[in-house]
Amino acid sequence: SQQGEEDPQALSIQEGENATMNCSYKTSINNLQWYRQNSGRGLVHLILIRSNEREKHSGRLRVTLDTSKKSSSLLITASRAADTASYFCATRGGNQFYFGTGTSLTVIP
Amino acid sequence: GAGVSQSPRYKVAKRGQDVALRCDPISGHVSLFWYQQALGQGPEFLTYFQNEAQLDKSGLPSDRFFAERPEGSVSTLKIQRTQQEDSAVYLCASSLGVWGGGDGYTFGSGTRLTVV
């Protein structure tokens, strides 16, 4: 069963706006990762944040982590049509990664 | 190779048929995972290899599913007597080390299996 849950399930914004999606998880983690998946494609690793980090930036991406609330957020600034995809958070438990159900982001040109 | 390669990209199988899905990880990558992704869902863990050793197969849904990685590189996921509920995208991922490091895991494009 999946450990993480992303919120919202779907998000539609205009190009240039910021997109924020949230992830909640259930157990203690060493790190949390965000992945993007374009329709019909595999997952692409975006960013990893360790449990002792609270915020991390990579280009237009900003990730926050609150281990006390077992939640993370992914912010995409100045969105582009090419950002249209599904976004998943993933946490590691034992030998496996647990993925959430994903947020489907649509950026309207 | 430059990335994780999976073949075939698409597979249509008649119910009851056996299928074999192949994963070519990035050369030298120690860890290899198989995931199953149903339509509109996140990937679900199937099994994990560290080199040739299958350390975790707790996600395999039934004994019809079998995975191997005999030489610690290429892996094959075999599904026997396929059923309609096996229809999904099967994703393979690999990483250089055990924990993936700061670069995460590299996923292949997946094999879309449709059982009719």
Interface residues (C-beta under 8 A of the other chain):
Chain A: Q2 G4 N30 Q33 Y35 G40 R41 G42 L43 V44 H45 L46 L48 F88 R92 G94 N95 Q96 F97 Y98 F99 G100 T101 G102
Chain B: V4 Q6 F33 Y35 Q41 G42 P43 E44 F45 Y48 L55 D56 S58 G59 L91 A93 W99 G100 G102 D103 G104 Y105 T106 F107 G108 S109 G110 R112
